[in-house]
């Protein structure tokens, strides 16, 4: 239950007019409807991409979230995820990863060849990738 706000005797209690309150509520509702509409569009775009390219929906969503992060936050999340995946034993089921071992090898090779240089087309620092795969 909402707690009533106590007013001092000197406080003016004018509040908002009925006209302004109705206008504010109408605008809030309009914005919520737009947000819902855009959310629906995003859901349709995701479903279309999943169907068209055979993408994994959760991996796509995770990647989209990573793409929206600042570089330092994204690097921290990726490094942590790789560490957690390893600690959880996800990489022990290597047969699940047969088709991505080549990709993982290219990432490691790119990091090793970057020695002190900024790395690939993504602009990622080779030292960051190297640290992710260090033993």
N, C-alpha and C positions, 0 to 999 in steps of 0.2 A: 504494500500500500504506500502511496506517495506521502512523503512527509510535508506538512504545511510549512511554508516559509514564514518565519516571524518577521514582522515589519516594526521598525522603530516608529514612535509617534511622529517623528519629523519626516518620514519617508513619504513621497508622493506616490499614490497608487493610481496611475493613469493607464498603464498597460498598453495594449494594442487595440486599435479600433476593430470593429467587426469587419469592415470593408478590407482593411489591411490583412487581418487574419485569414479571411477567405482567399485573398489574392496569394498570400504566402502558401497556404495549403494547396491551392490549385497548382502553383508553380512546382512545389515539391512532388506532387502526384505526377505532373507532366514529366519531370526529370526521371522519376522512378519508372514510368512507362517507357521512356526512351532507353534507359539502362537495360530494362528487361528485353526490349526489342533488339538492342545491340548484342546482348548476351545470346539471344536466340540466333542472330546472324553468325556469331562466333562459333556457336555449337554446330550450325549447319556447315560452316567452312571446315571445321575439324572433321566432321563426319564425311564430308566430300573428299578431303585429303586422305583420310584413312581408307576409304573405299577405293579411290582412284589409284593410290600408290601402294596400297597394302601395308600402311604404316601401323605401328603399335600405338594405340590411342594414348596410353599412359606415358610412354616414352616421348611421344610428340608433345604432350602437355608439359612434361618435365622440361623438355628442351625449350619450349616457348617461354616458360618461366625463367629459365637460365638466360635466354636471349635478352630478357627485359631487365636483368640485373646489372649493376655497376660491375666493372671488370674484377675488382678485388673480391667482391662478394661472390661472383660467379666462380672465380678460381678457388676460393675457399670451399664452396659447396661441392664442386667437382672433385677436388682433392679429398674431401671428407667422404664423399660417396664412394670413391674408389677404395679408400681405406676401410670403410664399413663393409663394402661388398666382400673384400678379401677376408676380413675378420669373421664375417658371417658364413664363410665357406662357399660363397656363390661361384667363385672361380674354380673350385674343386670339381665341379661338374663340367669339365673341359669340353666334353662332346657337345654341350649346348653352345659352345663358343667357336666351334670349328670354322664357321663361316666368317668370323670377325677377327681371327688371329692375325691375318694379313694386315688388317686395319690397325690393330694394336702394335704390330711390328713396325709399320710405317710411322706411327706416332712416336715410338721410342727412337727409331733411327733419325727422324727429323729433329728430335730433341738433342740427340747425341751429336749430330752434325752442326747444330746451331752454336755450340760452344761460345758463349759470350755475345752472340749476335741476336738481334730480334729475329724470330723464326718466320713462320709461314705466312700465307696470304691472310690468315685470320688475325694476324697482328699479335698473336700470343707470344710471350717471352719464352724462349726455349728452356730457360732455367726452371720455369714453373712446371712445364711438362716433364722435364727430367726429374724434378723433385717428386712428382706424382708417381713415377715408376722406379724410383731408387729402391734398392734392396735394403 
